[in-house]
């Protein structure tokens, strides 16, 4: 899972800080002023003590089988820059083999791979448990207090790259899949465990490759469960919203190449400083329906009012301009640039990502968001990796089962659908192929746990992980038996 725009190699320090602060806005129990937000992010760069709201029960977590398995997986460096995805695939295959389940590992190069395994049921249309093997690179600006692939336990947390994005969910899926096999019970629905390559760098060797090159397998995909869901919790007893991701924006890539850096820097500067015109704000039906459900859970009265009546919010331009950028993103199409970088083949390149509302036609906004005059004399290339895709429906048996699974274990939780204003996952490729896909996190963790995702000292609360593994097993039994 990643926030757009993103780049295969690295973010600038400013962009990485912006992404972390955006998580604070999305997951925080209340929005903070920009200065306070940055200070809080800096605080999170250091090891953190346990607070009263994060107490954990007395248990021997270190020796639990699921924790041992989780740590072993995290210790495998599966970054694009220095790691080996194929080693991650082989690890999963060994765990499956130990349970008597054959897995297929599709090599995609010396360090790249996809993996899948199938438990057959009466209905060949399968529930797909999807994860990605790769994790975000370790960046030079990151200040880790432990090695990022040590999988250090400092209870209640585990620290390491990928503990949140997304090896924790992969282990929950793996253990639920194996538990289903060990139950010995005949399955009503087939289940496929799928782990794919290169999600952090565009999914060209992963989900996109499978959809294009393995139609025999993809035809069996009935519903996909993957990353992208979120939990907003102030404490374990105070859960604001448990969001099941059903949709995200439509992303189109623009690559601009030139012989010198200066014109590309000017384009990037113009795009960063020029906000889309307030005259183009609009509320599409999917956003309106989601915000009706989500608005009452907001602490900030100003945001709650804007989301409760979005049609009025987009007409009051002065008030709208004061809303956080992640809220504004629900109502407009945007074009956001990367940093300018040297092209290995010579010259320089600038990548820009169009963030489009679900019902926007790219042709209608392409030149408005990036005026052709900016591109004069430069080589340009557009790519639409996924194509337009509608949100997944909420009236399905699968969606209802996801809600029920959370409510059984956490009756105090407010559970509902979620649209993501900035984040991209592989769900967009499955949805574009006509396959319903849901982003679901089974882990009850505090909002602050999410702030270090893909940053130094990425962490996850082990009690929430252990409980989430059990929740996922219960969910899969409900769906498959």
N, C-alpha and C positions, 0 to 999 in steps of 0.2 A: 504494500500500500504506500502511496506517496502523494504528496501535495503538489499540484501543478503551479507554475512550471517546474520542470526538473531536468536534470542533465545526467548522462551516464557517468561523468567523471566527478564533478564536485559542485557544491554551491559556494558562493562567496560568503565570508563571515556574516555580512549584513543579511544576506538572504536566509542563511541558516537560523539566525536570530529571529528574523521575521516569521519563519515557519513555526518556530517554537512558541513565539508570542501568539500566533494564530491559534495554536492548540489551547492556549490559556483562554482565549476568547471563546472557543467552541465548547471546551469541556469544563471551564471554571464555574464555580457556583455563583460568582458575580464577576462582572467585567472590571478590570483594573485600569487605571490611567496608564498611558504608555510608559512613562518613566518607572512607575511601580512595577509594571509587568516585566520590563527588562531587568530590574533589580531582582525580582523573584526568580527569573530564569537564571541569572548569575548565581543565585543561592543554590539552585538545583544542580549546579556543576559539581558540588561537593557531596560527599557521603551524607546521608540524612539519618537522623535519629527517629525512633518510633514516637509517634504522638498518641495521646490517649484514644483518639478516634480510630487508630490503626492497630489496636491491640489484637493479638492473635492467640488462639488457644494453645495450650501446652501439648505439643505433639512432636514426634521425632521426624520432622519433615525431611531431614537430610537422607534418611534411609528408606523413604517411601519409594516404591518402584517407579511411579510416574515422575518423581522429582529426579531420580537417578537417570532415567531415560531422557528427560528434558535437558539436564546438564550435559549429558554425553552429546546430544544433538547440537546444543549451543556451542560446544567446544570445537566443532567443525567449522572452520572459516569457509563460508560460501559467498564471500564478496566477489564482485566482478574483478576487482583490481588485483587481489592477492590470493583469492580463495579457490575452492574446487567444489562446484555444485554436484559433480558426479560422485564425490565422496559422500555428500549428504544423501544422495539417492541410494547409494550402496548401503548406508547406515539404515535407512528405512526398509530397504529390501531384506536386510539381515533380520531386523525385528519381525517383519512379516513371515519370513521363512521359519523362524523359531516357533511361530504359532501355526505353521502348516499352511501358509498362504503363499502362493507363487506370485511374484511381481515381475512386471516387464519394465526393464530399464532401457530407455531409448537414448543412446549416446547422441549428443548434438555437437560434438567437438571434444577436444582433449579435456576440458574442465566443465562442460555443460551437459545437462541430461534432463529428461523427463521420466517420470515413473508413474505407473498405474497398476492397480490390482483390482480384481473383481470378485465379489461374492454374489453368486447368482440367486435370483428369486423368481417367483412365478411371473412377475411383471418384468420384462427385460428393460423397460425404460427406467433408468437408474437414478437413484439419489447420488449425487457426486459430491464427495468431500474434497474440496480443492484447497491447496496451499501452494505457495511458491517456495522454491528451494533457496533462492538467493536472498541476501540481506544487503542493506545499504553499506557502501564503502566506509572505511574509517578515514576521516579527513584530517589533514595536518593540524587544523585549528582545534581539534578535540582534545580535551584535557581529562583523560581517564585516570582515576585513582587506583584502578586495578587493570590488568590486561583485558582487553575487550572480549577475548575468547576463553577466558578462564572459567566463566560461569560461576563467579564468586557468590556464595551464600552468605549474606549478612542479614539474618532474619529480622523482619519478615520479608526481606527482598532478595531476589536474585538479580545480579548485575551481569550484563553482557550484550553485545550487539546481536539483535534479532530476538531477544527474549520477548519483546512485544510484537515486533513486525518480522516474521510471524510464526516463529518456531513454537511458541506456546500453543497456539491454535492447532498447528500441525500435529503436535504430540497428543492433544485432546482428540483430534480426529483419528489418529493412528490407534490409540487405545480403545476408543469406541468401536472402531472397525474390528479390531482383534477380539474384543469382548463379544461382539455379535457372532463372530465365527465360533468362539469357544462355547457359546450358549448351546450350540448344536440344534437349534430350532430352525425349521424351514422358514425361509423369508418370503413375505408377500411381495416385496419389491427388491430388485437388485440394488447393490450398492457398489460404487466405484470409488476407491481412494486414489486421488490424483495429485501429484506434486510436480509443478512445472518450472521451467527455466526462465531466467532473465526478466522477471517482472519489474525489478528496479531500473532496468535499462530499456523498457519499452515492450517486453514480452515477445520480441521477434522470434526467439527460439523456443518459446513456451506456449502459452495459450493461443497466440495468433498462429503459430506453426501447426499446432494440433488441429485447429479448426480448418485450416487450409489443406492439410496433408493427410489427416486421418479421419476422413468422413465416416468410415466404418465404426470407429470408436465414438465419435461425437454424436452420431445418430442415436446412440443409446442414452445420451444425457437427457434426463427428464427434468431435473431441478438441480441447480448447483448451490451449495452452501460454502461460503468462503469468508474472507476478511471484510472489514468495512463497517461492521456494526460498532456501536459505542455505548459506554455506560457512564452516565454522569452521576457521581455519588459524592456527597460531602463526607459521609461516614458510612460504615457498613449498615447502619440502621436508617440512614437518610439517603434514599436513592431518588434523585430528581427525575431521571428519564433513562430508560433502557431502549436504545434505538436500534431497530433492525433495518439495515440499509437496503433500500429498494431502488435507488436511482442516484445518478450523478450527472454532471454536465457532459456535453459532447465536446471532445477536445480535438482540435485540428492543428497540425504542426506546420510551421513556416520556417524554412531555412534560407537565410540570406547570406550570400558570399561576396566578398570583395577583395581587391588587392591591398587595401590599406585598412587600418583599424578605425580611423577617425569617422568616416561616414556611418559605420555600424554603431559606434559609440553614440553618435548623434541620434540615430534611430532609437536605440535603447533608452536614451535620456528622454526623448520626446514621449515614448510610450509610458515611461514611469511617471512622468510629470503631468501628462494629459489624461485627466479622468474622462471616461465615456460621458457623452452628453446626457444630462438629466432628462432631456426630452425623449430619450429612448427607453426609459424605464417601463417595465410592464410586469404583470403578474400572470404567469401561465397556470393552467388548471391544476397541474400536478403540484406545483409549489403552493398554491392557495389551499389545496386540500391538506397537505402536510402541515402547513403552519397553523391551520385551525386546530390541529391535534397537539402541536408542539408549543404554541404560544403560552398556554396557561402554566407551563412548567418553568418559565423564565423568572429570575429574581428581580432583574432590573425592570422597573415599571415602564421606562421609556421603550425598551426593547419589546416587552410584553405587549404594549399597546400597538406598536408598529406591526408586529407579527400577527396580532389578533385581527387587524384591519389593514391588510397590505395594500388594498386598492386605494385607501385614503393615504397611506404612508408614501406611496410613490408620487402622489400629487402635491405633497407638501415638500418642495425641494429643499428648503432651508433646514427643516427637521431631518429629512432623509440624509443630507450630507453629514450630519453629526452622528449617524449610526455607525457601528463598527463595520469595517470592510467586509467581514465574513457575512454579515447580514445583508449589506448592499449587494453582495454577489448573487443572492437569490433572485435578483430582479433585473439583472442586466447581462449583456454579452460583453466580454472583455478580451483584450489581447495583451499578454504579459510576457516580457522578454527575459531571457537568460543573460548571463554575462557574455561579452564578446570574447572569443577564444581563437587562438592560432589554429589554422587548419593544417593537419599533418601533410596535406598535399600541396601546401603553399597558400599564402594569403590568410584571410581571417573569415570567421563565420559567426553569425548571430542566429540563435534559435528563438523563435517566438511561438507561444502556444495560445491559440484562440480558445477561450472558455465560452461555450455557447449554451444557452438555455435549450432544454430538450426539444422544443418545437421551432427553433430558429433554423432557417435555411442558410447554410454557409455562404451561398452566392449572394444573399441579400445583405450581408454585413461585412464581407471580406474587405472591400475597399473603404468602407467607413471606418473600420477599426484600425486598419493599416493603409493609409492613403497611398495610391500608386506613386504620387510624386516623391514620397520618401524612398522609393525603391529604384528610382531612375539610375540607369547605368550599372546596376548590381544584378548578379545572378540570383534568381529566386526559385524555390521549389516548395509546393504545398503537398502535404500528405495527410490523409484522413484515416488513421489506423483502424478505427472501429466502425465508423459510419454512424449515422443517427440511430438512436436506440431509446425506446420508451421505458419508463420504470417498470419493474416487475410488479405483478398484481398482488394486492393484499387479501384477495378473497380466496386464495388457494388453501388446500389442506396443509401444505408445508408451512405457509406463513402462520396459520392458526396454531400449528403444532409448536412453532418457535415461541410464540407468545405464551402458550400454555405451559411450556417447559420452564420458562422464567417465573411465571406466576405461581406455579406449584412450589418452587423452592424459595421464592422471595415474594410473598403475597403483598408486601408493602410497596413493591416497585410499580412505577407507571411505565408500561411497556407499549411501544407503538412503532410505526414506520419512521424511517429517516431518509431524507435527501441530503447529499453532501455537496456543499457549495464550492469546494476547492479540491477535494481529494479524488484521486483516480485509482481504481483497482481493476483487476482482470474481469470483473463483472461486466464491464462495458462491452467486452468482446463476446462474452456469452450472450448477453442481451441482444446485441446486434445480430447474432446468429439465430435469434428466436427462442433462446433457452432462458427460462426464468432463473434469476440468480439473486441470492440474498446474502448480504453481509451480516454475519452474526457472531458476536463475542459472548462466550458463556461465562466470562470471568468478572466477578464482582470485585472491582478494584477502585481505588479512589481516583478522582479526576486528576490529581497531581501526578499519578503514575504515568499518565500519557504524555507528559510534557517533555520527556527525554527521549521519545521515540526517534530513532535515527540520529541521535546526538550522543555526546559523551555521557557515560554512566547510565545508559538505557537500563531500565529496571522494571520488574514486575513483582507484585506481592505474591509470595508463595501460597499463603492460605487461600487467596482468591483463585490461584491456578488450580490447586488441588480440588477445591469445590467445583470449579468449572469443568474439570475432567469428568467428574461424576455427573454433572448436569448434561454434558454432551453425550455420555453413554445412555442416560435415560431418554434423551431426545431421539437418538438413533434407533433405540428399541421401539419407540412409539411410531417412528416413520417407516421402519422396515418390517416389523413383525405383524 
